[in-house]
Amino acid sequence: MNIRSLLILILVIFNIGLDQISKGIVRETVIPGSRTELLGKQLQLMNVENSGAFLSMGSDSNPTVKLIFLLILPVIVLGVILYYVLTNTTLDRLSIVGFSSIAGGGIANLYDRFLYGSVTDFLFMDFGGVFRTGIFNVADLSVTTGMILLLISSFLNRPKKTVEP
């Protein structure tokens, strides 16, 4: 294994570890359904089990649909992402970190689905009006950060337009 692949795997494992440690702390110390204000109403700590996808979408779906869309399909997509980031040596550093964060966050939430049948969400932000989140976790934050990094990378690496006289 080369140093590049090792660093990618370390980034993925770091994201998984950070998420699993934070969820473990929440499961052990936060009463399910409770709300604790960390920074007033702007940042709150909760303990909610999410059996669906993002914002609980699909939580009422039948078990076969859940199996396909919440376990099998994500395993395939994450496998493709990992293969892509490990084999594409033309990726810039920002893209590598972005893809690694997405893979780590995705794997961490998949691990919960396999082990517990749901994902523990525990953070909620409300800055008033439309600036409020659903309840999320560190894995969700990793995936979102990864997507933002990929967008920034694609913006920074887009081809320059040349103006002809």
Sequence and secondary structure as in RCSB ss.txt:
>XXXX:A:sequence
MNIRSLLILILVIFNIGLDQISKGIVRETVIPGSRTELLGKQLQLMNVENSGAFLSMGSDSNPTVKLIFLLILPV
IVLGVILYYVLTNTTLDRLSIVGFSSIAGGGIANLYDRFLYGSVTDFLFMDFGGVFRTGIFNVADLSVTTGMILL
LISSFLNRPKKTVEP
>XXXX:A:secstr
  HHHHHHHHHHHHHHHHHHHHHHHHHHHS TT  EEEETTTEEEEEEEE SSGGGTTTTS HHHHIIIIIIHHH
HHHHHHHHHHHH TT  HHHHHHHHHHHHHHHHHHHHHHHHSSEEEEEEEB STT B   B HHHHHHHHHHHHH
HHHHHHTS       
